[in-house]
Amino acid sequence: MIKLKNEYMELQEKELMLVGGKAGIGKTRFIVNEVNNSQRDNNVLFISIEASKDKLMYDYKLQVSNNLTVIDKKVTVEELKELLTKKTYSYVYIDHLGLLSDDTKTVLSNLTNLINEFNIRIFMTDFIKINEKDDKYTNDLYTDATSIYILKEETINKVK
């Protein structure tokens, strides 16, 4: 759970949360910290398309436990659904969405269906461009996301 200015950033039931930002800003490090915190008391599925499991463990300090399943390759929504039918997870983390599929809108719609079917929370990262002058986010690709945060140097701001 991350403390923002006037609220906490915490995945709620059946939520699809996206944390975005430019390349190299720290999205992978951020999501690994969230995975480490969530797996203490929950079964967590972590799909990392950005980095291998070894790199996550050694460079990003991913803590591996019996509560954590790491997939370090691209998966389809159908493969994700199959994983969810084999084991009960509370949280699914995806780093990062843009590498999962070229069709972001369809994938997000399908992920929303999985959230409702399996009563899970999904947390994703992706590259998101914003207007640097006023921190405005104007892209309609992520309309199915429940909440969107932009990670910047030393800060994270809610934009949806």
C-alpha positions as a LaTeX table, in Angstrom:
\begin{tabular}{lrrr}
\hline
Residue & $x$ (\AA) & $y$ (\AA) & $z$ (\AA) \\
\hline
Met1 & 0.00 & 0.00 & 0.00 \\
Ile2 & 1.49 & 3.33 & $-1.12$ \\
Lys3 & 0.66 & 6.60 & 0.63 \\
Leu4 & $-0.27$ & 9.34 & $-1.81$ \\
Lys5 & $-1.01$ & 12.96 & $-0.93$ \\
Asn6 & $-4.50$ & 12.40 & 0.48 \\
Glu7 & $-5.15$ & 8.71 & $-0.02$ \\
Tyr8 & $-3.63$ & 5.26 & $-0.13$ \\
Met9 & $-2.92$ & 3.41 & $-3.35$ \\
Glu10 & $-4.26$ & $-0.06$ & $-2.68$ \\
Leu11 & $-5.81$ & $-2.62$ & $-4.96$ \\
Gln12 & $-9.45$ & $-3.07$ & $-4.13$ \\
Glu13 & $-11.60$ & $-6.12$ & $-4.85$ \\
Lys14 & $-12.01$ & $-6.79$ & $-8.56$ \\
Glu15 & $-9.81$ & $-3.83$ & $-9.49$ \\
Leu16 & $-7.70$ & $-3.37$ & $-12.61$ \\
Met17 & $-4.95$ & $-0.89$ & $-11.68$ \\
Leu18 & $-2.36$ & 0.47 & $-14.07$ \\
Val19 & 0.87 & 2.21 & $-13.13$ \\
Gly20 & 2.52 & 3.84 & $-16.10$ \\
Gly21 & 5.38 & 6.08 & $-16.95$ \\
Lys22 & 8.22 & 6.60 & $-19.33$ \\
Ala23 & 10.97 & 4.06 & $-19.97$ \\
Gly24 & 13.53 & 3.72 & $-17.18$ \\
Ile25 & 11.46 & 5.51 & $-14.54$ \\
Gly26 & 11.30 & 2.47 & $-12.21$ \\
Lys27 & 8.06 & 0.68 & $-13.05$ \\
Thr28 & 9.60 & $-2.80$ & $-12.69$ \\
Arg29 & 11.17 & $-1.95$ & $-9.33$ \\
Phe30 & 7.83 & $-0.51$ & $-8.23$ \\
Ile31 & 5.82 & $-3.60$ & $-9.21$ \\
Val32 & 8.38 & $-5.95$ & $-7.58$ \\
Asn33 & 7.95 & $-4.04$ & $-4.30$ \\
Glu34 & 4.19 & $-4.47$ & $-4.58$ \\
Val35 & 4.58 & $-8.21$ & $-5.32$ \\
Asn36 & 6.86 & $-8.61$ & $-2.29$ \\
Asn37 & 4.29 & $-6.94$ & $-0.03$ \\
Ser38 & 1.27 & $-8.82$ & $-1.42$ \\
Gln39 & 2.70 & $-12.33$ & $-1.29$ \\
Arg40 & 3.15 & $-12.26$ & 2.49 \\
Asp41 & $-0.51$ & $-13.13$ & 3.05 \\
Asn42 & $-1.85$ & $-13.98$ & $-0.41$ \\
Asn43 & $-1.26$ & $-16.20$ & $-3.40$ \\
Val44 & 0.26 & $-14.03$ & $-6.10$ \\
Leu45 & 0.83 & $-14.61$ & $-9.80$ \\
Phe46 & 3.54 & $-12.40$ & $-11.29$ \\
Ile47 & 3.92 & $-12.27$ & $-15.06$ \\
Ser48 & 7.14 & $-10.51$ & $-15.96$ \\
Ile49 & 7.71 & $-9.99$ & $-19.62$ \\
Glu50 & 10.34 & $-7.33$ & $-18.91$ \\
Ala51 & 12.80 & $-9.44$ & $-16.91$ \\
Ser52 & 13.68 & $-13.06$ & $-16.16$ \\
Lys53 & 13.00 & $-14.57$ & $-12.73$ \\
Asp54 & 16.74 & $-14.56$ & $-11.96$ \\
Lys55 & 17.08 & $-10.89$ & $-12.88$ \\
Leu56 & 14.03 & $-10.05$ & $-10.76$ \\
Met57 & 15.52 & $-11.89$ & $-7.78$ \\
Tyr58 & 19.06 & $-10.54$ & $-8.03$ \\
Asp59 & 18.66 & $-7.08$ & $-9.53$ \\
Tyr60 & 15.23 & $-6.14$ & $-8.21$ \\
Lys61 & 15.21 & $-8.13$ & $-4.94$ \\
Leu62 & 12.11 & $-10.19$ & $-5.69$ \\
Gln63 & 11.41 & $-12.37$ & $-2.65$ \\
Val64 & 10.40 & $-15.86$ & $-3.72$ \\
Ser65 & 7.98 & $-17.75$ & $-1.47$ \\
Asn66 & 5.43 & $-20.57$ & $-1.66$ \\
Asn67 & 2.76 & $-17.90$ & $-2.18$ \\
Leu68 & 4.37 & $-16.64$ & $-5.39$ \\
Thr69 & 4.20 & $-18.02$ & $-8.92$ \\
Val70 & 6.46 & $-16.26$ & $-11.44$ \\
Ile71 & 5.98 & $-16.55$ & $-15.18$ \\
Asp72 & 8.80 & $-14.83$ & $-17.04$ \\
Lys73 & 7.52 & $-15.05$ & $-20.58$ \\
Lys74 & 4.72 & $-13.68$ & $-22.69$ \\
Val75 & 1.35 & $-15.33$ & $-22.06$ \\
Thr76 & $-1.97$ & $-15.05$ & $-23.82$ \\
Val77 & $-5.20$ & $-14.22$ & $-22.03$ \\
Glu78 & $-6.27$ & $-17.84$ & $-22.60$ \\
Glu79 & $-3.06$ & $-19.10$ & $-20.94$ \\
Leu80 & $-3.64$ & $-16.71$ & $-18.05$ \\
Lys81 & $-7.17$ & $-18.04$ & $-17.64$ \\
Glu82 & $-5.79$ & $-21.59$ & $-17.54$ \\
Leu83 & $-3.33$ & $-20.58$ & $-14.80$ \\
Leu84 & $-6.18$ & $-19.03$ & $-12.81$ \\
Thr85 & $-8.24$ & $-22.22$ & $-13.02$ \\
Lys86 & $-5.38$ & $-24.33$ & $-11.65$ \\
Lys87 & $-4.70$ & $-22.27$ & $-8.52$ \\
Thr88 & $-6.53$ & $-19.59$ & $-6.56$ \\
Tyr89 & $-4.74$ & $-16.24$ & $-6.65$ \\
Ser90 & $-5.71$ & $-13.03$ & $-4.92$ \\
Tyr91 & $-3.43$ & $-10.83$ & $-7.02$ \\
Val92 & $-2.08$ & $-10.91$ & $-10.56$ \\
Tyr93 & 0.79 & $-8.59$ & $-11.47$ \\
Ile94 & 1.79 & $-7.97$ & $-15.09$ \\
Asp95 & 5.00 & $-6.19$ & $-16.06$ \\
His96 & 4.26 & $-4.85$ & $-18.59$ \\
Leu97 & 1.00 & $-4.69$ & $-20.50$ \\
Gly98 & 2.38 & $-3.40$ & $-23.79$ \\
Leu99 & 4.55 & $-6.50$ & $-24.14$ \\
Leu100 & 1.60 & $-8.81$ & $-23.49$ \\
Ser101 & $-0.23$ & $-7.81$ & $-26.66$ \\
Asp102 & $-0.39$ & $-5.20$ & $-29.39$ \\
Asp103 & $-4.15$ & $-4.91$ & $-28.88$ \\
Thr104 & $-4.28$ & $-3.18$ & $-25.50$ \\
Lys105 & $-8.01$ & $-2.39$ & $-25.50$ \\
Thr106 & $-9.04$ & $-6.01$ & $-26.18$ \\
Val107 & $-6.61$ & $-7.39$ & $-23.61$ \\
Leu108 & $-7.89$ & $-4.99$ & $-20.96$ \\
Ser109 & $-11.47$ & $-5.98$ & $-21.71$ \\
Asn110 & $-10.52$ & $-9.66$ & $-21.42$ \\
Leu111 & $-8.62$ & $-9.01$ & $-18.18$ \\
Thr112 & $-11.71$ & $-7.29$ & $-16.78$ \\
Asn113 & $-13.69$ & $-10.44$ & $-17.57$ \\
Leu114 & $-11.09$ & $-12.55$ & $-15.71$ \\
Ile115 & $-11.28$ & $-10.22$ & $-12.72$ \\
Asn116 & $-15.01$ & $-10.79$ & $-12.47$ \\
Glu117 & $-14.83$ & $-14.51$ & $-13.15$ \\
Phe118 & $-12.04$ & $-15.30$ & $-10.68$ \\
Asn119 & $-12.57$ & $-12.49$ & $-8.14$ \\
Ile120 & $-8.98$ & $-11.29$ & $-8.46$ \\
Arg121 & $-7.12$ & $-8.00$ & $-8.46$ \\
Ile122 & $-4.83$ & $-7.13$ & $-11.37$ \\
Phe123 & $-1.97$ & $-4.66$ & $-11.17$ \\
Met124 & $-0.10$ & $-3.79$ & $-14.38$ \\
Thr125 & 2.63 & $-1.52$ & $-15.59$ \\
Asp126 & 2.92 & 0.03 & $-19.03$ \\
Phe127 & 4.52 & 2.89 & $-20.90$ \\
Ile128 & 2.18 & 5.87 & $-20.68$ \\
Lys129 & 2.78 & 9.25 & $-22.23$ \\
Ile130 & 1.40 & 12.28 & $-20.45$ \\
Asn131 & 1.49 & 15.98 & $-21.08$ \\
Glu132 & 4.51 & 16.97 & $-18.96$ \\
Lys133 & 3.29 & 20.56 & $-18.50$ \\
Asp134 & 0.08 & 19.75 & $-16.65$ \\
Asp135 & 0.37 & 15.98 & $-15.96$ \\
Lys136 & $-2.71$ & 15.33 & $-18.08$ \\
Tyr137 & $-3.35$ & 11.87 & $-19.43$ \\
Thr138 & $-5.42$ & 11.91 & $-22.60$ \\
Asn139 & $-5.18$ & 8.39 & $-24.01$ \\
Asp140 & $-8.34$ & 6.30 & $-24.30$ \\
Leu141 & $-6.49$ & 2.95 & $-24.57$ \\
Tyr142 & $-6.97$ & 2.24 & $-20.89$ \\
Thr143 & $-10.70$ & 2.92 & $-20.48$ \\
Asp144 & $-11.22$ & $-0.49$ & $-18.82$ \\
Ala145 & $-8.66$ & 0.24 & $-16.10$ \\
Thr146 & $-10.31$ & 1.04 & $-12.78$ \\
Ser147 & $-7.49$ & 3.36 & $-11.74$ \\
Ile148 & $-4.40$ & 4.76 & $-13.41$ \\
Tyr149 & $-1.30$ & 6.18 & $-11.75$ \\
Ile150 & 1.66 & 7.87 & $-13.37$ \\
Leu151 & 5.09 & 7.14 & $-11.91$ \\
Lys152 & 7.51 & 10.05 & $-12.22$ \\
Glu153 & 10.79 & 10.98 & $-10.59$ \\
Glu154 & 10.19 & 10.40 & $-6.85$ \\
Thr155 & 6.39 & 10.75 & $-7.17$ \\
Ile156 & 3.30 & 8.86 & $-8.23$ \\
Asn157 & 0.14 & 10.69 & $-9.24$ \\
Lys158 & $-3.38$ & 9.38 & $-9.73$ \\
Val159 & $-4.86$ & 10.40 & $-13.09$ \\
Lys160 & $-7.96$ & 8.20 & $-13.07$ \\
\hline
\end{tabular}
